Amino acid sequence: MEWENQTILVEFFLKGLSGYPSLELLFFVLILIMYMVILLGNGTLILISILDSHLHTPMYFFLGNLSFLDICYTTTSIPSTLVSFLSERKTISFSGCTVQMFLGLAMGTTECVLLGMMAFDRYVAICNPLRYPAIMSKNSYVPMAAGSWFAGVINSAVQTTFVVQLTFCRNNVINHFSCEILAVMKMACDDISDNEFIMLVATTLFTLMPLLLIVISYSLIISSILKIHTSGGRNKAFSTCSAHLTVVIIFYGTILFMYMKPRSKETLNSDDLDVTDKLVSMFYGVMTPMMNPLIYSLRNKDVKEAVKHLLKRKVFNK
């Protein structure tokens, strides 16, 4: 496709796994199954956090927001990816790409901030249990969750607005499954140094600062747990935050692997992603939302009891 002399880009070509047609059907089935698990698992967590009065606490309010966020995040990209696997036409309109960039970045930013808020909640619960009801009252945790969503929307709106104002005149092929904002920026004819600076500031504020809050919170939590004399007390304290810590490790661990993994000379000298990079990106976009409800269900007695209660109520209603 020749775009060198064009200044108005009409559509993008999402390369995805188009170079590996034998893998497309396999990944269509795998991703479809994962997406169904994401909808079922996260939908169940949202349902029990609303219906079970025992789960009307700050932690499960945040967890309900995280589950809703994971459903929204995956829905912005997975359905279009599934369609592209079965279709010969793998293009997306410029406006469609803009919407996908905005929603994907908004959901990703919100999750980073929300995980930081959840870490603070666990810190207060373990290190200041007597003051927990006063500090984490409804007047506190609702604005904290709302602030996470607001931060995501504002960050995404600013970055997406700057990107769509760029002039595109290069190859319109995005070597990815979806419209990733950095990949789109690199196809612009204009100087993108301002965009990169904004992205650096946003990454510091909405990714690294929440990570710093998580590290500080868990450092204080671990220090507090080690001061507990009984092993039973230590196990009980650690069990209240182990699920969230596992989710954080998977979430940030995948991000670090994606952006810090050494690349070959060929990859460094081009804008291309190899198949491994694409699959890691898929793991980040699909596996993490799928694992979250499983982690919280397997490692949390309250969630298990709430699910059992919900299932019994359905059986008795029949």
SVG drawing of the C-alpha trace seen along z (x, -y; Angstrom):
<svg xmlns="http://www.w3.org/2000/svg" viewBox="-38 -19 60 45">
<polyline fill="none" stroke="black" stroke-width="0.4" points="0.0,0.0 1.5,-3.3 1.0,-6.1 4.2,-8.1 2.5,-11.1 -0.7,-11.0 -1.3,-13.5 -4.7,-12.2 -4.7,-8.6 -8.0,-6.8 -7.2,-3.4 -4.6,-1.3 -3.6,2.3 -3.2,4.5 -0.6,7.0 -1.1,9.2 -0.3,12.8 -1.0,12.4 2.5,13.8 1.6,17.0 -1.9,18.0 -1.6,21.5 -1.5,20.0 -4.5,17.7 -7.2,20.4 -5.4,21.8 -5.1,18.4 -8.7,17.5 -9.9,20.5 -7.6,19.9 -8.4,16.2 -12.1,16.8 -12.0,19.3 -9.9,16.9 -12.3,14.0 -15.3,16.1 -13.4,16.9 -12.7,13.2 -16.3,12.3 -17.5,15.1 -14.9,14.8 -14.9,11.0 -18.7,10.8 -19.1,13.2 -16.8,11.1 -18.8,8.0 -22.1,9.8 -21.1,11.2 -19.5,7.9 -22.9,6.3 -25.2,9.0 -23.3,10.3 -23.5,7.8 -20.4,9.4 -18.4,8.1 -19.5,4.5 -16.0,3.4 -13.4,1.1 -11.3,4.0 -14.2,5.7 -15.4,2.3 -11.9,1.9 -12.0,5.5 -15.4,4.9 -13.9,1.9 -10.9,3.9 -13.1,6.7 -15.2,4.2 -12.1,2.5 -10.7,5.8 -13.9,6.5 -13.8,3.1 -10.1,3.3 -10.3,6.6 -13.5,5.7 -11.8,2.7 -9.4,5.0 -10.3,8.8 -13.5,8.8 -11.8,6.9 -8.7,9.2 -11.0,12.3 -12.7,10.9 -9.3,10.1 -8.2,13.7 -11.1,15.0 -11.2,12.1 -9.0,11.4 -9.5,7.7 -7.4,6.7 -7.9,3.0 -9.3,0.5 -10.5,-3.0 -8.6,-6.0 -11.5,-6.9 -11.8,-3.3 -8.1,-3.3 -8.5,-6.5 -11.3,-5.1 -9.3,-1.9 -6.2,-3.9 -8.2,-6.1 -10.1,-3.2 -7.0,-1.0 -4.8,-3.7 -7.6,-4.9 -8.2,-1.4 -4.5,-0.6 -3.8,-3.9 -6.8,-3.4 -5.6,0.1 -2.2,-1.1 -3.6,-3.8 -6.3,-1.4 -3.7,1.2 -1.9,-1.6 -5.1,-2.5 -5.6,1.2 -2.1,1.4 -2.8,-1.5 -6.0,0.1 -4.1,3.3 -1.5,1.2 -4.1,-0.5 -5.9,2.8 -2.7,4.5 -0.6,1.7 -3.5,-0.4 -6.4,2.0 -8.0,0.0 -8.1,-3.1 -9.1,-1.3 -12.9,-2.0 -12.2,-5.7 -9.5,-6.1 -11.1,-3.8 -14.7,-5.1 -17.1,-5.3 -16.2,-9.0 -12.6,-7.9 -12.6,-4.8 -15.3,-5.9 -13.4,-9.1 -10.2,-7.0 -11.8,-4.7 -13.4,-7.6 -10.0,-9.4 -8.4,-6.3 -11.0,-6.3 -10.6,-10.1 -6.8,-9.9 -7.2,-7.2 -9.6,-9.3 -7.7,-12.5 -4.3,-10.9 -5.8,-9.1 -7.7,-12.1 -4.5,-14.3 -2.3,-11.7 -4.8,-10.6 -5.6,-14.2 -1.9,-15.0 -1.6,-11.8 -4.6,-12.4 -3.2,-15.9 -0.1,-14.4 0.3,-14.2 0.6,-10.6 2.3,-9.9 4.2,-6.7 3.4,-3.0 0.0,-2.4 0.9,1.1 0.7,1.5 2.7,4.6 0.4,5.4 -3.0,6.9 -4.6,3.5 -3.9,-0.2 -1.1,-0.7 -0.4,-4.4 3.4,-4.2 3.2,-2.2 0.8,-4.7 3.0,-7.6 6.0,-6.2 4.2,-6.3 3.8,-10.1 5.7,-12.5 5.8,-15.2 8.3,-15.6 6.9,-13.4 9.3,-14.6 6.5,-16.5 4.3,-13.4 7.2,-11.4 7.8,-13.9 4.1,-13.8 4.2,-10.1 7.2,-10.1 5.5,-12.4 2.3,-10.3 4.3,-7.1 6.0,-8.6 2.8,-9.9 0.4,-7.1 2.6,-4.0 5.8,-4.6 4.2,-6.6 1.5,-3.9 4.3,-1.3 6.3,-3.4 3.2,-3.5 2.8,0.2 6.5,0.8 6.3,-1.5 3.0,0.0 4.2,3.6 7.6,2.7 5.7,1.4 3.3,4.4 6.1,6.9 7.8,5.0 4.6,5.1 4.0,8.8 7.5,9.8 6.8,8.1 3.9,10.5 5.1,13.1 2.8,16.0 3.0,17.9 -0.8,18.1 -1.0,14.3 1.6,13.8 -0.2,16.2 -3.5,14.5 -2.1,11.0 -0.3,12.2 -3.4,13.9 -5.3,10.6 -2.9,9.1 -1.3,12.1 -4.0,12.1 -3.4,8.4 0.4,8.8 0.2,11.7 -1.9,9.6 0.6,6.7 3.5,9.0 1.8,10.5 0.7,7.0 3.9,5.1 6.1,8.1 4.6,8.5 5.1,4.8 8.7,4.9 9.3,8.0 7.7,6.3 9.7,3.1 13.0,4.4 13.4,7.6 16.6,7.5 15.9,7.3 17.8,8.6 19.8,6.2 17.2,6.6 14.4,5.6 16.4,2.7 17.0,1.3 13.3,1.4 9.9,0.7 8.9,4.4 8.0,6.7 8.9,10.3 6.4,13.1 7.5,13.4 6.9,9.7 3.4,10.0 2.6,13.1 3.9,11.4 1.7,8.4 -1.2,10.8 -0.4,12.4 -0.5,8.9 -3.8,8.0 -5.6,11.4 -4.0,13.5 -3.8,10.9 -7.5,10.1 -8.3,13.8 -6.0,14.6 -7.3,11.9 -10.6,13.5 -9.0,16.9 -6.3,15.6 -8.8,13.7 -11.2,16.8 -8.5,19.4 -6.8,17.3 -9.7,15.7 -12.1,17.5 -14.7,14.7 -15.0,14.9 -15.3,18.7 -18.1,18.5 -19.9,15.8 -19.7,17.8 -21.1,20.9 -23.9,18.9 -24.8,17.4 -24.8,20.9 -27.0,22.3 -29.4,19.4 -29.8,20.1 -30.4,23.8 -33.0,23.2 -34.7,20.6 -35.1,23.2"/>
</svg>
